[in-house]
Amino acid sequence: MKTIKDLKLKPIEDLRKMDKEAFKKELDEVSKKLFELKMKKQLNELKQTHLIKALRKYIAVIKTVALEKGINLG
């Protein structure tokens, strides 16, 4: 069973140490995971729907920390 711990989300302290390229890479990886989970949900293969909400919040954290550093990710 997949849990939030299995998603391997980085703590905010680690995000604050990242540079622009690392932010883009992390955002791309998490966006792909989110897309996969949404597709599994549509096919009724996903039982842990709470993971989608956790990834959406993590994407918001990534974008917020990037904006604090003056990096615009879009």
mmCIF file of the N, C-alpha and C atoms, coordinates in Angstrom:
data_MODEL
# 
_entry.id   MODEL 
# 
loop_
_atom_site.group_PDB 
_atom_site.id 
_atom_site.type_symbol 
_atom_site.label_atom_id 
_atom_site.label_alt_id 
_atom_site.label_comp_id 
_atom_site.label_asym_id 
_atom_site.label_entity_id 
_atom_site.label_seq_id 
_atom_site.pdbx_PDB_ins_code 
_atom_site.Cartn_x 
_atom_site.Cartn_y 
_atom_site.Cartn_z 
_atom_site.occupancy 
_atom_site.B_iso_or_equiv 
_atom_site.pdbx_formal_charge 
_atom_site.auth_seq_id 
_atom_site.auth_comp_id 
_atom_site.auth_asym_id 
_atom_site.auth_atom_id 
_atom_site.pdbx_PDB_model_num 
ATOM 1   N N  . MET A 1 1  ? 0.842   -1.184 0.000   1.00 0.00 ? 1  MET A N  1 
ATOM 2   C CA . MET A 1 1  ? 0.000   0.000  0.000   1.00 0.00 ? 1  MET A CA 1 
ATOM 3   C C  . MET A 1 1  ? 0.885   1.244  0.000   1.00 0.00 ? 1  MET A C  1 
ATOM 4   N N  . LYS A 1 2  ? 0.580   2.147  -0.860  1.00 0.00 ? 2  LYS A N  1 
ATOM 5   C CA . LYS A 1 2  ? 1.344   3.383  -0.967  1.00 0.00 ? 2  LYS A CA 1 
ATOM 6   C C  . LYS A 1 2  ? 0.828   4.381  0.061   1.00 0.00 ? 2  LYS A C  1 
ATOM 7   N N  . THR A 1 3  ? 1.763   5.019  0.756   1.00 0.00 ? 3  THR A N  1 
ATOM 8   C CA . THR A 1 3  ? 1.405   6.044  1.729   1.00 0.00 ? 3  THR A CA 1 
ATOM 9   C C  . THR A 1 3  ? 2.089   7.345  1.348   1.00 0.00 ? 3  THR A C  1 
ATOM 10  N N  . ILE A 1 4  ? 1.803   8.379  2.099   1.00 0.00 ? 4  ILE A N  1 
ATOM 11  C CA . ILE A 1 4  ? 2.412   9.677  1.826   1.00 0.00 ? 4  ILE A CA 1 
ATOM 12  C C  . ILE A 1 4  ? 3.927   9.587  1.988   1.00 0.00 ? 4  ILE A C  1 
ATOM 13  N N  . LYS A 1 5  ? 4.393   8.763  2.919   1.00 0.00 ? 5  LYS A N  1 
ATOM 14  C CA . LYS A 1 5  ? 5.837   8.587  3.108   1.00 0.00 ? 5  LYS A CA 1 
ATOM 15  C C  . LYS A 1 5  ? 6.483   7.988  1.872   1.00 0.00 ? 5  LYS A C  1 
ATOM 16  N N  . ASP A 1 6  ? 5.749   7.143  1.156   1.00 0.00 ? 6  ASP A N  1 
ATOM 17  C CA . ASP A 1 6  ? 6.281   6.493  -0.042  1.00 0.00 ? 6  ASP A CA 1 
ATOM 18  C C  . ASP A 1 6  ? 6.448   7.468  -1.214  1.00 0.00 ? 6  ASP A C  1 
ATOM 19  N N  . LEU A 1 7  ? 5.810   8.629  -1.134  1.00 0.00 ? 7  LEU A N  1 
ATOM 20  C CA . LEU A 1 7  ? 5.926   9.608  -2.215  1.00 0.00 ? 7  LEU A CA 1 
ATOM 21  C C  . LEU A 1 7  ? 7.271   10.320 -2.194  1.00 0.00 ? 7  LEU A C  1 
ATOM 22  N N  . LYS A 1 8  ? 7.996   10.223 -1.087  1.00 0.00 ? 8  LYS A N  1 
ATOM 23  C CA . LYS A 1 8  ? 9.330   10.810 -0.931  1.00 0.00 ? 8  LYS A CA 1 
ATOM 24  C C  . LYS A 1 8  ? 9.316   12.314 -1.162  1.00 0.00 ? 8  LYS A C  1 
ATOM 25  N N  . LEU A 1 9  ? 8.467   13.015 -0.425  1.00 0.00 ? 9  LEU A N  1 
ATOM 26  C CA . LEU A 1 9  ? 8.393   14.463 -0.515  1.00 0.00 ? 9  LEU A CA 1 
ATOM 27  C C  . LEU A 1 9  ? 9.495   15.066 0.344   1.00 0.00 ? 9  LEU A C  1 
ATOM 28  N N  . LYS A 1 10 ? 10.156  16.081 -0.189  1.00 0.00 ? 10 LYS A N  1 
ATOM 29  C CA . LYS A 1 10 ? 11.264  16.711 0.524   1.00 0.00 ? 10 LYS A CA 1 
ATOM 30  C C  . LYS A 1 10 ? 10.745  17.722 1.545   1.00 0.00 ? 10 LYS A C  1 
ATOM 31  N N  . PRO A 1 11 ? 11.447  17.848 2.675   1.00 0.00 ? 11 PRO A N  1 
ATOM 32  C CA . PRO A 1 11 ? 11.046  18.871 3.646   1.00 0.00 ? 11 PRO A CA 1 
ATOM 33  C C  . PRO A 1 11 ? 11.338  20.279 3.129   1.00 0.00 ? 11 PRO A C  1 
ATOM 34  N N  . ILE A 1 12 ? 10.675  21.258 3.711   1.00 0.00 ? 12 ILE A N  1 
ATOM 35  C CA . ILE A 1 12 ? 10.801  22.644 3.250   1.00 0.00 ? 12 ILE A CA 1 
ATOM 36  C C  . ILE A 1 12 ? 12.248  23.125 3.364   1.00 0.00 ? 12 ILE A C  1 
ATOM 37  N N  . GLU A 1 13 ? 12.967  22.687 4.383   1.00 0.00 ? 13 GLU A N  1 
ATOM 38  C CA . GLU A 1 13 ? 14.355  23.120 4.557   1.00 0.00 ? 13 GLU A CA 1 
ATOM 39  C C  . GLU A 1 13 ? 15.208  22.714 3.353   1.00 0.00 ? 13 GLU A C  1 
ATOM 40  N N  . ASP A 1 14 ? 14.972  21.508 2.839   1.00 0.00 ? 14 ASP A N  1 
ATOM 41  C CA . ASP A 1 14 ? 15.718  21.060 1.653   1.00 0.00 ? 14 ASP A CA 1 
ATOM 42  C C  . ASP A 1 14 ? 15.307  21.842 0.410   1.00 0.00 ? 14 ASP A C  1 
ATOM 43  N N  . LEU A 1 15 ? 14.030  22.194 0.325   1.00 0.00 ? 15 LEU A N  1 
ATOM 44  C CA . LEU A 1 15 ? 13.567  22.972 -0.834  1.00 0.00 ? 15 LEU A CA 1 
ATOM 45  C C  . LEU A 1 15 ? 14.214  24.355 -0.849  1.00 0.00 ? 15 LEU A C  1 
ATOM 46  N N  . ARG A 1 16 ? 14.404  24.934 0.327   1.00 0.00 ? 16 ARG A N  1 
ATOM 47  C CA . ARG A 1 16 ? 14.983  26.279 0.392   1.00 0.00 ? 16 ARG A CA 1 
ATOM 48  C C  . ARG A 1 16 ? 16.437  26.305 -0.054  1.00 0.00 ? 16 ARG A C  1 
ATOM 49  N N  . LYS A 1 17 ? 17.114  25.165 -0.054  1.00 0.00 ? 17 LYS A N  1 
ATOM 50  C CA . LYS A 1 17 ? 18.517  25.084 -0.465  1.00 0.00 ? 17 LYS A CA 1 
ATOM 51  C C  . LYS A 1 17 ? 18.676  24.859 -1.972  1.00 0.00 ? 17 LYS A C  1 
ATOM 52  N N  . MET A 1 18 ? 17.584  24.642 -2.665  1.00 0.00 ? 18 MET A N  1 
ATOM 53  C CA . MET A 1 18 ? 17.640  24.312 -4.094  1.00 0.00 ? 18 MET A CA 1 
ATOM 54  C C  . MET A 1 18 ? 17.886  25.535 -4.966  1.00 0.00 ? 18 MET A C  1 
ATOM 55  N N  . ASP A 1 19 ? 18.419  25.272 -6.163  1.00 0.00 ? 19 ASP A N  1 
ATOM 56  C CA . ASP A 1 19 ? 18.560  26.335 -7.159  1.00 0.00 ? 19 ASP A CA 1 
ATOM 57  C C  . ASP A 1 19 ? 17.444  26.185 -8.195  1.00 0.00 ? 19 ASP A C  1 
ATOM 58  N N  . LYS A 1 20 ? 17.461  27.042 -9.202  1.00 0.00 ? 20 LYS A N  1 
ATOM 59  C CA . LYS A 1 20 ? 16.371  27.097 -10.174 1.00 0.00 ? 20 LYS A CA 1 
ATOM 60  C C  . LYS A 1 20 ? 16.184  25.771 -10.919 1.00 0.00 ? 20 LYS A C  1 
ATOM 61  N N  . GLU A 1 21 ? 17.272  25.175 -11.349 1.00 0.00 ? 21 GLU A N  1 
ATOM 62  C CA . GLU A 1 21 ? 17.175  23.923 -12.106 1.00 0.00 ? 21 GLU A CA 1 
ATOM 63  C C  . GLU A 1 21 ? 16.613  22.796 -11.239 1.00 0.00 ? 21 GLU A C  1 
ATOM 64  N N  . ALA A 1 22 ? 17.017  22.767 -9.987  1.00 0.00 ? 22 ALA A N  1 
ATOM 65  C CA . ALA A 1 22 ? 16.512  21.727 -9.082  1.00 0.00 ? 22 ALA A CA 1 
ATOM 66  C C  . ALA A 1 22 ? 15.021  21.902 -8.831  1.00 0.00 ? 22 ALA A C  1 
ATOM 67  N N  . PHE A 1 23 ? 14.570  23.170 -8.729  1.00 0.00 ? 23 PHE A N  1 
ATOM 68  C CA . PHE A 1 23 ? 13.135  23.422 -8.566  1.00 0.00 ? 23 PHE A CA 1 
ATOM 69  C C  . PHE A 1 23 ? 12.362  22.910 -9.767  1.00 0.00 ? 23 PHE A C  1 
ATOM 70  N N  . LYS A 1 24 ? 12.853  23.207 -10.961 1.00 0.00 ? 24 LYS A N  1 
ATOM 71  C CA . LYS A 1 24 ? 12.163  22.759 -12.172 1.00 0.00 ? 24 LYS A CA 1 
ATOM 72  C C  . LYS A 1 24 ? 12.105  21.234 -12.242 1.00 0.00 ? 24 LYS A C  1 
ATOM 73  N N  . LYS A 1 25 ? 13.223  20.590 -11.906 1.00 0.00 ? 25 LYS A N  1 
ATOM 74  C CA . LYS A 1 25 ? 13.280  19.132 -11.953 1.00 0.00 ? 25 LYS A CA 1 
ATOM 75  C C  . LYS A 1 25 ? 12.302  18.521 -10.948 1.00 0.00 ? 25 LYS A C  1 
ATOM 76  N N  . GLU A 1 26 ? 12.298  19.047 -9.724  1.00 0.00 ? 26 GLU A N  1 
ATOM 77  C CA . GLU A 1 26 ? 11.399  18.536 -8.684  1.00 0.00 ? 26 GLU A CA 1 
ATOM 78  C C  . GLU A 1 26 ? 9.942   18.744 -9.082  1.00 0.00 ? 26 GLU A C  1 
ATOM 79  N N  . LEU A 1 27 ? 9.633   19.918 -9.624  1.00 0.00 ? 27 LEU A N  1 
ATOM 80  C CA . LEU A 1 27 ? 8.261   20.208 -10.037 1.00 0.00 ? 27 LEU A CA 1 
ATOM 81  C C  . LEU A 1 27 ? 7.819   19.282 -11.169 1.00 0.00 ? 27 LEU A C  1 
ATOM 82  N N  . ASP A 1 28 ? 8.703   19.021 -12.115 1.00 0.00 ? 28 ASP A N  1 
ATOM 83  C CA . ASP A 1 28 ? 8.376   18.102 -13.211 1.00 0.00 ? 28 ASP A CA 1 
ATOM 84  C C  . ASP A 1 28 ? 8.088   16.691 -12.697 1.00 0.00 ? 28 ASP A C  1 
ATOM 85  N N  . GLU A 1 29 ? 8.944   16.208 -11.791 1.00 0.00 ? 29 GLU A N  1 
ATOM 86  C CA . GLU A 1 29 ? 8.770   14.859 -11.259 1.00 0.00 ? 29 GLU A CA 1 
ATOM 87  C C  . GLU A 1 29 ? 7.453   14.728 -10.500 1.00 0.00 ? 29 GLU A C  1 
ATOM 88  N N  . VAL A 1 30 ? 7.159   15.717 -9.666  1.00 0.00 ? 30 VAL A N  1 
ATOM 89  C CA . VAL A 1 30 ? 5.945   15.657 -8.857  1.00 0.00 ? 30 VAL A CA 1 
ATOM 90  C C  . VAL A 1 30 ? 4.712   15.806 -9.741  1.00 0.00 ? 30 VAL A C  1 
ATOM 91  N N  . SER A 1 31 ? 4.809   16.640 -10.770 1.00 0.00 ? 31 SER A N  1 
ATOM 92  C CA . SER A 1 31 ? 3.677   16.810 -11.682 1.00 0.00 ? 31 SER A CA 1 
ATOM 93  C C  . SER A 1 31 ? 3.378   15.502 -12.424 1.00 0.00 ? 31 SER A C  1 
ATOM 94  N N  . LYS A 1 32 ? 4.417   14.773 -12.798 1.00 0.00 ? 32 LYS A N  1 
ATOM 95  C CA . LYS A 1 32 ? 4.216   13.486 -13.459 1.00 0.00 ? 32 LYS A CA 1 
ATOM 96  C C  . LYS A 1 32 ? 3.553   12.482 -12.521 1.00 0.00 ? 32 LYS A C  1 
ATOM 97  N N  . LYS A 1 33 ? 3.995   12.475 -11.251 1.00 0.00 ? 33 LYS A N  1 
ATOM 98  C CA . LYS A 1 33 ? 3.378   11.573 -10.272 1.00 0.00 ? 33 LYS A CA 1 
ATOM 99  C C  . LYS A 1 33 ? 1.906   11.910 -10.087 1.00 0.00 ? 33 LYS A C  1 
ATOM 100 N N  . LEU A 1 34 ? 1.607   13.205 -10.016 1.00 0.00 ? 34 LEU A N  1 
ATOM 101 C CA . LEU A 1 34 ? 0.227   13.642 -9.847  1.00 0.00 ? 34 LEU A CA 1 
ATOM 102 C C  . LEU A 1 34 ? -0.622  13.214 -11.037 1.00 0.00 ? 34 LEU A C  1 
ATOM 103 N N  . PHE A 1 35 ? -0.090  13.371 -12.237 1.00 0.00 ? 35 PHE A N  1 
ATOM 104 C CA . PHE A 1 35 ? -0.803  12.970 -13.447 1.00 0.00 ? 35 PHE A CA 1 
ATOM 105 C C  . PHE A 1 35 ? -1.097  11.468 -13.419 1.00 0.00 ? 35 PHE A C  1 
ATOM 106 N N  . GLU A 1 36 ? -0.092  10.677 -13.028 1.00 0.00 ? 36 GLU A N  1 
ATOM 107 C CA . GLU A 1 36 ? -0.285  9.226  -12.967 1.00 0.00 ? 36 GLU A CA 1 
ATOM 108 C C  . GLU A 1 36 ? -1.367  8.852  -11.959 1.00 0.00 ? 36 GLU A C  1 
ATOM 109 N N  . LEU A 1 37 ? -1.336  9.511  -10.795 1.00 0.00 ? 37 LEU A N  1 
ATOM 110 C CA . LEU A 1 37 ? -2.353  9.212  -9.784  1.00 0.00 ? 37 LEU A CA 1 
ATOM 111 C C  . LEU A 1 37 ? -3.747  9.606  -10.262 1.00 0.00 ? 37 LEU A C  1 
ATOM 112 N N  . LYS A 1 38 ? -3.862  10.727 -10.957 1.00 0.00 ? 38 LYS A N  1 
ATOM 113 C CA . LYS A 1 38 ? -5.168  11.146 -11.472 1.00 0.00 ? 38 LYS A CA 1 
ATOM 114 C C  . LYS A 1 38 ? -5.688  10.169 -12.508 1.00 0.00 ? 38 LYS A C  1 
ATOM 115 N N  . MET A 1 39 ? -4.801  9.652  -13.350 1.00 0.00 ? 39 MET A N  1 
ATOM 116 C CA . MET A 1 39 ? -5.228  8.677  -14.350 1.00 0.00 ? 39 MET A CA 1 
ATOM 117 C C  . MET A 1 39 ? -5.666  7.372  -13.680 1.00 0.00 ? 39 MET A C  1 
ATOM 118 N N  . LYS A 1 40 ? -4.923  6.954  -12.655 1.00 0.00 ? 40 LYS A N  1 
ATOM 119 C CA . LYS A 1 40 ? -5.319  5.741  -11.935 1.00 0.00 ? 40 LYS A CA 1 
ATOM 120 C C  . LYS A 1 40 ? -6.669  5.924  -11.257 1.00 0.00 ? 40 LYS A C  1 
ATOM 121 N N  . LYS A 1 41 ? -6.915  7.129  -10.754 1.00 0.00 ? 41 LYS A N  1 
ATOM 122 C CA . LYS A 1 41 ? -8.202  7.392  -10.108 1.00 0.00 ? 41 LYS A CA 1 
ATOM 123 C C  . LYS A 1 41 ? -9.335  7.305  -11.124 1.00 0.00 ? 41 LYS A C  1 
ATOM 124 N N  . GLN A 1 42 ? -9.122  7.836  -12.309 1.00 0.00 ? 42 GLN A N  1 
ATOM 125 C CA . GLN A 1 42 ? -10.148 7.780  -13.348 1.00 0.00 ? 42 GLN A CA 1 
ATOM 126 C C  . GLN A 1 42 ? -10.461 6.346  -13.774 1.00 0.00 ? 42 GLN A C  1 
ATOM 127 N N  . LEU A 1 43 ? -9.442  5.492  -13.715 1.00 0.00 ? 43 LEU A N  1 
ATOM 128 C CA . LEU A 1 43 ? -9.630  4.094  -14.091 1.00 0.00 ? 43 LEU A CA 1 
ATOM 129 C C  . LEU A 1 43 ? -10.057 3.229  -12.905 1.00 0.00 ? 43 LEU A C  1 
ATOM 130 N N  . ASN A 1 44 ? -10.332 3.861  -11.772 1.00 0.00 ? 44 ASN A N  1 
ATOM 131 C CA . ASN A 1 44 ? -10.719 3.183  -10.536 1.00 0.00 ? 44 ASN A CA 1 
ATOM 132 C C  . ASN A 1 44 ? -9.666  2.189  -10.054 1.00 0.00 ? 44 ASN A C  1 
ATOM 133 N N  . GLU A 1 45 ? -8.396  2.487  -10.281 1.00 0.00 ? 45 GLU A N  1 
ATOM 134 C CA . GLU A 1 45 ? -7.304  1.650  -9.801  1.00 0.00 ? 45 GLU A CA 1 
ATOM 135 C C  . GLU A 1 45 ? -6.676  2.222  -8.536  1.00 0.00 ? 45 GLU A C  1 
ATOM 136 N N  . LEU A 1 46 ? -7.031  3.454  -8.182  1.00 0.00 ? 46 LEU A N  1 
ATOM 137 C CA . LEU A 1 46 ? -6.425  4.121  -7.032  1.00 0.00 ? 46 LEU A CA 1 
ATOM 138 C C  . LEU A 1 46 ? -7.358  4.043  -5.838  1.00 0.00 ? 46 LEU A C  1 
ATOM 139 N N  . LYS A 1 47 ? -6.870  3.429  -4.779  1.00 0.00 ? 47 LYS A N  1 
ATOM 140 C CA . LYS A 1 47 ? -7.680  3.308  -3.562  1.00 0.00 ? 47 LYS A CA 1 
ATOM 141 C C  . LYS A 1 47 ? -7.353  4.434  -2.575  1.00 0.00 ? 47 LYS A C  1 
ATOM 142 N N  . GLN A 1 48 ? -6.116  4.942  -2.595  1.00 0.00 ? 48 GLN A N  1 
ATOM 143 C CA . GLN A 1 48 ? -5.693  5.987  -1.658  1.00 0.00 ? 48 GLN A CA 1 
ATOM 144 C C  . GLN A 1 48 ? -5.785  7.359  -2.332  1.00 0.00 ? 48 GLN A C  1 
ATOM 145 N N  . THR A 1 49 ? -6.989  7.870  -2.420  1.00 0.00 ? 49 THR A N  1 
ATOM 146 C CA . THR A 1 49 ? -7.197  9.137  -3.115  1.00 0.00 ? 49 THR A CA 1 
ATOM 147 C C  . THR A 1 49 ? -6.607  10.323 -2.358  1.00 0.00 ? 49 THR A C  1 
ATOM 148 N N  . HIS A 1 50 ? -6.274  10.143 -1.088  1.00 0.00 ? 50 HIS A N  1 
ATOM 149 C CA . HIS A 1 50 ? -5.674  11.222 -0.314  1.00 0.00 ? 50 HIS A CA 1 
ATOM 150 C C  . HIS A 1 50 ? -4.287  11.604 -0.839  1.00 0.00 ? 50 HIS A C  1 
ATOM 151 N N  . LEU A 1 51 ? -3.664  10.729 -1.602  1.00 0.00 ? 51 LEU A N  1 
ATOM 152 C CA . LEU A 1 51 ? -2.339  11.020 -2.151  1.00 0.00 ? 51 LEU A CA 1 
ATOM 153 C C  . LEU A 1 51 ? -2.392  12.162 -3.162  1.00 0.00 ? 51 LEU A C  1 
ATOM 154 N N  . ILE A 1 52 ? -3.500  12.285 -3.876  1.00 0.00 ? 52 ILE A N  1 
ATOM 155 C CA . ILE A 1 52 ? -3.653  13.363 -4.853  1.00 0.00 ? 52 ILE A CA 1 
ATOM 156 C C  . ILE A 1 52 ? -3.627  14.707 -4.142  1.00 0.00 ? 52 ILE A C  1 
ATOM 157 N N  . LYS A 1 53 ? -4.360  14.811 -3.056  1.00 0.00 ? 53 LYS A N  1 
ATOM 158 C CA . LYS A 1 53 ? -4.392  16.059 -2.290  1.00 0.00 ? 53 LYS A CA 1 
ATOM 159 C C  . LYS A 1 53 ? -3.011  16.381 -1.722  1.00 0.00 ? 53 LYS A C  1 
ATOM 160 N N  . ALA A 1 54 ? -2.304  15.380 -1.241  1.00 0.00 ? 54 ALA A N  1 
ATOM 161 C CA . ALA A 1 54 ? -0.967  15.598 -0.682  1.00 0.00 ? 54 ALA A CA 1 
ATOM 162 C C  . ALA A 1 54 ? -0.004  16.122 -1.755  1.00 0.00 ? 54 ALA A C  1 
ATOM 163 N N  . LEU A 1 55 ? -0.072  15.570 -2.954  1.00 0.00 ? 55 LEU A N  1 
ATOM 164 C CA . LEU A 1 55 ? 0.815   16.026 -4.031  1.00 0.00 ? 55 LEU A CA 1 
ATOM 165 C C  . LEU A 1 55 ? 0.460   17.437 -4.487  1.00 0.00 ? 55 LEU A C  1 
ATOM 166 N N  . ARG A 1 56 ? -0.823  17.753 -4.515  1.00 0.00 ? 56 ARG A N  1 
ATOM 167 C CA . ARG A 1 56 ? -1.230  19.117 -4.894  1.00 0.00 ? 56 ARG A CA 1 
ATOM 168 C C  . ARG A 1 56 ? -0.695  20.129 -3.890  1.00 0.00 ? 56 ARG A C  1 
ATOM 169 N N  . LYS A 1 57 ? -0.766  19.799 -2.618  1.00 0.00 ? 57 LYS A N  1 
ATOM 170 C CA . LYS A 1 57 ? -0.237  20.691 -1.596  1.00 0.00 ? 57 LYS A CA 1 
ATOM 171 C C  . LYS A 1 57 ? 1.275   20.816 -1.708  1.00 0.00 ? 57 LYS A C  1 
ATOM 172 N N  . TYR A 1 58 ? 1.957   19.722 -2.015  1.00 0.00 ? 58 TYR A N  1 
ATOM 173 C CA . TYR A 1 58 ? 3.411   19.746 -2.154  1.00 0.00 ? 58 TYR A CA 1 
ATOM 174 C C  . TYR A 1 58 ? 3.827   20.614 -3.345  1.00 0.00 ? 58 TYR A C  1 
ATOM 175 N N  . ILE A 1 59 ? 3.080   20.549 -4.442  1.00 0.00 ? 59 ILE A N  1 
ATOM 176 C CA . ILE A 1 59 ? 3.359   21.403 -5.591  1.00 0.00 ? 59 ILE A CA 1 
ATOM 177 C C  . ILE A 1 59 ? 3.204   22.871 -5.201  1.00 0.00 ? 59 ILE A C  1 
ATOM 178 N N  . ALA A 1 60 ? 2.187   23.178 -4.408  1.00 0.00 ? 60 ALA A N  1 
ATOM 179 C CA . ALA A 1 60 ? 1.986   24.553 -3.936  1.00 0.00 ? 60 ALA A CA 1 
ATOM 180 C C  . ALA A 1 60 ? 3.155   25.006 -3.068  1.00 0.00 ? 60 ALA A C  1 
ATOM 181 N N  . VAL A 1 61 ? 3.675   24.114 -2.244  1.00 0.00 ? 61 VAL A N  1 
ATOM 182 C CA . VAL A 1 61 ? 4.824   24.457 -1.405  1.00 0.00 ? 61 VAL A CA 1 
ATOM 183 C C  . VAL A 1 61 ? 6.054   24.727 -2.267  1.00 0.00 ? 61 VAL A C  1 
ATOM 184 N N  . ILE A 1 62 ? 6.267   23.895 -3.278  1.00 0.00 ? 62 ILE A N  1 
ATOM 185 C CA . ILE A 1 62 ? 7.409   24.094 -4.176  1.00 0.00 ? 62 ILE A CA 1 
ATOM 186 C C  . ILE A 1 62 ? 7.319   25.458 -4.852  1.00 0.00 ? 62 ILE A C  1 
ATOM 187 N N  . LYS A 1 63 ? 6.149   25.771 -5.381  1.00 0.00 ? 63 LYS A N  1 
ATOM 188 C CA . LYS A 1 63 ? 5.980   27.050 -6.074  1.00 0.00 ? 63 LYS A CA 1 
ATOM 189 C C  . LYS A 1 63 ? 6.123   28.233 -5.120  1.00 0.00 ? 63 LYS A C  1 
ATOM 190 N N  . THR A 1 64 ? 5.643   28.097 -3.890  1.00 0.00 ? 64 THR A N  1 
ATOM 191 C CA . THR A 1 64 ? 5.745   29.174 -2.915  1.00 0.00 ? 64 THR A CA 1 
ATOM 192 C C  . THR A 1 64 ? 7.189   29.435 -2.527  1.00 0.00 ? 64 THR A C  1 
ATOM 193 N N  . VAL A 1 65 ? 7.932   28.385 -2.248  1.00 0.00 ? 65 VAL A N  1 
ATOM 194 C CA . VAL A 1 65 ? 9.339   28.542 -1.874  1.00 0.00 ? 65 VAL A CA 1 
ATOM 195 C C  . VAL A 1 65 ? 10.135  29.123 -3.044  1.00 0.00 ? 65 VAL A C  1 
ATOM 196 N N  . ALA A 1 66 ? 9.805   28.698 -4.258  1.00 0.00 ? 66 ALA A N  1 
ATOM 197 C CA . ALA A 1 66 ? 10.495  29.238 -5.433  1.00 0.00 ? 66 ALA A CA 1 
ATOM 198 C C  . ALA A 1 66 ? 10.223  30.730 -5.575  1.00 0.00 ? 66 ALA A C  1 
ATOM 199 N N  . LEU A 1 67 ? 8.988   31.150 -5.361  1.00 0.00 ? 67 LEU A N  1 
ATOM 200 C CA . LEU A 1 67 ? 8.666   32.569 -5.450  1.00 0.00 ? 67 LEU A CA 1 
ATOM 201 C C  . LEU A 1 67 ? 9.356   33.375 -4.353  1.00 0.00 ? 67 LEU A C  1 
ATOM 202 N N  . GLU A 1 68 ? 9.500   32.797 -3.168  1.00 0.00 ? 68 GLU A N  1 
ATOM 203 C CA . GLU A 1 68 ? 10.231  33.460 -2.098  1.00 0.00 ? 68 GLU A CA 1 
ATOM 204 C C  . GLU A 1 68 ? 11.674  33.738 -2.504  1.00 0.00 ? 68 GLU A C  1 
ATOM 205 N N  . LYS A 1 69 ? 12.231  32.835 -3.289  1.00 0.00 ? 69 LYS A N  1 
ATOM 206 C CA . LYS A 1 69 ? 13.614  32.998 -3.753  1.00 0.00 ? 69 LYS A CA 1 
ATOM 207 C C  . LYS A 1 69 ? 13.700  33.829 -5.025  1.00 0.00 ? 69 LYS A C  1 
ATOM 208 N N  . GLY A 1 70 ? 12.563  34.242 -5.576  1.00 0.00 ? 70 GLY A N  1 
ATOM 209 C CA . GLY A 1 70 ? 12.550  35.057 -6.784  1.00 0.00 ? 70 GLY A CA 1 
ATOM 210 C C  . GLY A 1 70 ? 12.600  34.253 -8.067  1.00 0.00 ? 70 GLY A C  1 
ATOM 211 N N  . ILE A 1 71 ? 12.224  32.988 -7.995  1.00 0.00 ? 71 ILE A N  1 
ATOM 212 C CA . ILE A 1 71 ? 12.218  32.120 -9.174  1.00 0.00 ? 71 ILE A CA 1 
ATOM 213 C C  . ILE A 1 71 ? 10.778  31.928 -9.610  1.00 0.00 ? 71 ILE A C  1 
ATOM 214 N N  . ASN A 1 72 ? 10.486  32.250 -10.859 1.00 0.00 ? 72 ASN A N  1 
ATOM 215 C CA . ASN A 1 72 ? 9.125   32.114 -11.381 1.00 0.00 ? 72 ASN A CA 1 
ATOM 216 C C  . ASN A 1 72 ? 9.027   30.794 -12.147 1.00 0.00 ? 72 ASN A C  1 
ATOM 217 N N  . LEU A 1 73 ? 8.235   29.871 -11.629 1.00 0.00 ? 73 LEU A N  1 
ATOM 218 C CA . LEU A 1 73 ? 8.063   28.569 -12.273 1.00 0.00 ? 73 LEU A CA 1 
ATOM 219 C C  . LEU A 1 73 ? 6.804   28.502 -13.123 1.00 0.00 ? 73 LEU A C  1 
ATOM 220 N N  . GLY A 1 74 ? 5.987   29.517 -13.063 1.00 0.00 ? 74 GLY A N  1 
ATOM 221 C CA . GLY A 1 74 ? 4.798   29.559 -13.893 1.00 0.00 ? 74 GLY A CA 1 
ATOM 222 C C  . GLY A 1 74 ? 3.554   29.075 -13.276 1.00 0.00 ? 74 GLY A C  1 
# 
